[in-house]
Amino acid sequence: RGRGPGCGQVTRGSGLPKWAVLVAGALMGAGDVIAQQLVEQRGLHGHHCPRTLKMMGIGFCFVGPVVGSWYRILDWLIPGNTKAVAVKKVILDQGGFAPCFLGCFLAVTGATNGLSCQAGLGVAQGPWQGSSPLLPFSAQIWPPVQIANFYFVPLQHRLAVVQCVAIVWNCYLSWKANRV
């Protein structure tokens, strides 16, 4: 049974909160800092600030608006907030949206790194060709997170909740996307 009428559903005038997009950008930047400092062990003097700024920009201009809009569309396609509805949303999210989003994310990141169209397309095809473990890794992390997100979290907070959980994911994405 749901948690109340209209809880989490898209209503007229319900836009993507600006703070949620800001959180997405800030946490994409934080993920890159973690990738550079903990994973790549660049140290403060070796930190590539333009890369961090690019990742923040991608978070502000791509990740936040796209994922936030996706959550609105998903609530419109599959209204409600029961357990069964949450499972349906996760199936659509992980089966349809996630592969497309990852491909687009890698293409956008490649473009900001100055890759040619052909090289960018090659990076973007990685999740489908099996050369990149992004999709299998994504499938291990996101389904349980998204079940909780779609069931317990109101629509206007979903992007922020996911981005908070995604700090490790953002670190991994930054590391994978910037190894070109």
N, C-alpha and C positions, 0 to 999 in steps of 0.2 A: 504494500500500500504506500502511496506517496506521502510526502510530508506537508501537504497543504495545496490548495488550489493555486495553480499558476506559478508555483515555486520553481524558479529556474527557467521558466519559459520566456521566449522572446515576446515582448509586447511592443506596441507601437511606440516609437520614440526611444526604445532602448538601444542606445549606441554603445560602441566599444569604449569603455572608460579610458581616458587619456593616461591616467596613472598606470593602467595595466600595460599599455604600450611602453611607457617609460620604464616600468619594472622589467619588461622583456629585454629592452636594450641594455639596461644596466647589468642584468644577469648574464646576457650574452658576453658582455665585456668582462665580467667577473670570471666566467668560464674560460675565456681566453687567457686571462692573467694566471689562473690556476694551471692551464695547459702549459703555458710558457715557463712558469716557475717550478711547478711540482713534477710535471711529466717530462718536459724537455730540459729542465734544470738549467735555464739560461742565465739565471742570476739577474740582479737589478740592472747591471751595466749592459747585459746582453738582451734585455727585454726590448721587444720590437713594438714600440708604442703605436706606430701607424696600423699595425695588424690589429691591436686591441681596439683602436678607434673604428677600423673597418667592421670588426665583429659587432661593436656596439651599434654602428649605423645599420648593419643588416638586421639586428634585433629591433631597432626603432622602426625601420622602414619596410621590413619584409616579415620577419618572424611574428612580431606583435600584431600587426594588422591582419596578416593571413590567418594565423592560428585563432585569433580572437573572432574574426569573421566566420571561420569554419565552425567554431562553437555555436555561433548564432544560427548558421545554416543547419547544423546538425540538430539543434533544438527545434527548428522549424520543421525539418524532415521527420523527426521522431520525437514528438512532444511527450512530455511527462517526465517523471523521475522515479519510477519504480525500479526494482532490481532488474526485471526483464528488459525494461527500456534502456537501462544503463548498459546491459550486455549487448543489446542491439547497436547502441551507439559505439561501443568499443569495437565491435566487429566491422562496422563501416569506417570508423576512424583508423583502425590498424590495417584493415584490408584494402581500403581505397585511398584514404588521405595520406597516410604515413609514407608509402612508397613515392607518391607524386611529390609530396612536400620535400622529402629527402633529396630527390633528384633536382628539384628546383633550387633548394638550398645550396647544393653543391655547385650548380650552374651559376648562381648569383655570386657565391664565394669565389669561384674560378674567375668570373668576370671582374670582380674587384681586385683580383690578383694579377690582372692583365693577361689572362690566357686568351688565346685565339678562340674563335667560334668552334673550330674542330676540337681543340684540346678541352675546351669547356664542356662540349658534348660528351667527350670521352670520360671526363670526371663525373658528369651527371649520370652516365649509364652504369657506373660502378655498382650501385645497389641491385640492379637487375642481372648483371652478368656474373655475380658471385665473386667478383674480385674484391669486394668490400664487405666486411662483416657488419655494416651498419644495420641492415634490416634484421638479421638474426639477433643482434645485440638489442635493437629496439624492441623486438618481440619479447625479450626477456624482461625488460624494464617496464614498458608502458602499459600493457593490459591491466595489471593490478592497480597501478596509479590511476588510470583512466576510469576504471570501474568506480573507485572511491570518488574521483572527481565528478563524474556524471551523476552519481547517486546522492552524495552529501553536499556538494558545493553549489551555491547559486551561480547562475550563468555569469553574472558580472564579475565574479571572483575566480572563475576557472583558469583564465590565462595566467593570472598572478600565481595561483597555486601551482600550476604546471611548471611555470618558470622557476619557482623556488625549488621544486623537486628536480628540475632540469639542470641545476647548477653542475652536476657531475656529467650529465648528458652534453651540456654545452661545452664543457671542457673537452670531452671526447670528440665532439663534432669539430671544434676549433682545431684540435690536434690533427684529425684526419683530413679536414678540408684545406689546411695550410701546409700539408706535406708535399706540395707541388713545386 
